[in-house]
Amino acid sequence: MKRQLCLWTLLGAAAAAGVHSQPVFRGDNAHSGVFASHGPRQFHRVKWVFPTGDRVVSSPTYANGLIYFGGDDGNIYAVDAATGHQIWKHPTGGPVPTSPAIVDGVLYAGSYDGRFYALNARTGVMRWKFSTGGERRFEARGLHGMLPATQTIPDPFDIYLSSPTVADGVVYFGSGDGNVYALDAASGSLRWKYQTGDVVHASPAVADGVVYIGSWDSYFYAIDARTGALKWRFHGGEDPRIHNQVGFQSSAAIVGGIVYVGCRDSNLYALDAAAGTQRWKFSTDLSWVITSPAVHDGKVFFATSDSSLYHVVDAATGKPILRMQDKAYIFSSPAIAGDVVLHGVFNGTLVARDLSSGQVLWQYETEASKRNNGWILTADRRFNQQMIYRSPWREAPIVATERQLSVGAIFSSPLVVSGVVYFGSTDGNLYAIE
């Protein structure tokens, strides 16, 4: 009898895990950003904190009781969702600022070492690896107005790698070599690759046999998932002088036959998924849309970088519904969990908002944000810009960005499972709070 009760307990736990399984970036292959669990409307406690050897940009995913994520210390991690205890870690040859996908007991993730890995999700043992043409960040001469104007400069805000999506036995991802790849999920053999004009660090959404993904070449692509043939492409804005207002860094959400995607040309676009024609665009007045939008109940939820605004717009028309001011850049994508929306902020704050009103329900500051070494943040938790950005010349803007990251910035998009919120920070920790 005891044995039978134990078996039923295990089966019940497995079933519960399946209900709230979030094994890919943004919760599903269409990247809707909507989670099965209800998010906490009040902050109660820190459940656990898991330290790594470097910043955690990766957005965690969940399957079968384990949290999976990548670290900039070069490791892919699996930790127990309940306790935060490490189950395994697998080293790669470079940072892993990407969200692993877990399908049929296999974990898939890329690394800055230019390799794409398939690991046993339970043990971390490698199944296969695939070499791309190599990783790199987006770069341009005089980028963002940095000086000297003739110097080619890597973009310090090209912070993510493409997170993979797995559909029908094929794993899809983008690469710094400019390609979109489709690999056989079982063997790692190349099915096809599609060459774009620049770095591809957006994450692919897959819906109805089509892969949707943007590139830093200013185009957004719809590619046949089976053949790799181009179905259509959409041209975003260009910025040939300082290359600031160009490129798709945001990952798309596909809902109701519409593609919703942000662009560094400071627009959120709604495109017809079948034809690629523009339904509408929402201008953010020269502030990037890095966040991947969440789409729920006829509304689109997203945020901006420099202007630090949280937006809700009508999904059919693009007309504004809500606009709320935050205090620092927002790269972390909003996660909808019941009647709560959660997102991270560059100043090291996790924000929980009411789904309907947008009002802040509670906030949590990372450990590095609380310490605020060097007074990077002002008393009202905004960046002390005059002190941080002292010069546009040479390495000064890069040093300034690193100083901003020192306060435990949250690039990671929150994961919500059974009422617990998981996210990473540039202070090197993965947090679980409830």
Secondary structure, DSSP 8 states (H G I E B T S, - for coil): -HHHHHHHHHHHHHHHHHHT-B-SGGGSTT---EESS---SS---EEEEEE-SS---S--EEETTEEEEE-TTSEEEEEETTT--EEEEEE-SS---S--EEETTEEEEE-TTSEEEEEETTT--EEEEEE-S-----EEETGGG-BSTTSEEE-TT-------EEETTEEEEE-TTSEEEEEETTT--EEEEEE-SS---S--EEETTEEEEE-TTSEEEEEETTT--EEEEEE----TTT--S----S--EEETTEEEEEETTTEEEEEETTT--EEEEEE-SS----S--EEETTEEEEE-STT-EEEEEETTT--EEEEEE-SS---S--EEETTEEEEE-TTSEEEEEETTT--EEEEEE-HHHHH-GGG-B-TTS-B-HHHH---SBTTHHHHHHHHHHTTT---S--EEETTEEEEE-TTSEEEEE-
